[in-house]
Amino acid sequence: MRAALRNSKYTWGQRVKAGVPLFNDGSLPQCGSNALVIQQGTTGEVVSMVPDTREKTPVYAVAFQGGRVVGCLENELLPV
């Protein structure tokens, strides 16, 4: 698992922005199913990351403006 984190594109504390609109995949029960949760271009900070063992890629927890923390894949983020 450490290898997946070692090869990650982003690091803890790094500023990023949503490269695409982020929709609820069901992990945010307080939001509607498939609801837009983060607009494209919204900035945030990587607060943690864990490897997705099925996909062999990291999932980043990003604290976006407004305080919402959302799990994101590398291809959904852009560096700031």
Stockholm file with secondary structure:
# STOCKHOLM 1.0

chainA/1-80         MRAALRNSKYTWGQRVKAGVPLFNDGSLPQCGSNALVIQQGTTGEVVSMVPDTREKTPVYAVAFQGGRVVGCLENELLPV
#=GR chainA/1-80 SS CHHHHHTCSSCTTCEEEESSCEECCSSCTTSCTTCEEECTTCEEEEEEEEEETTTTEEEEEEEETTSCEEEEEGGGEEEC
#=GC SS_cons        CHHHHHTCSSCTTCEEEESSCEECCSSCTTSCTTCEEECTTCEEEEEEEEEETTTTEEEEEEEETTSCEEEEEGGGEEEC
//
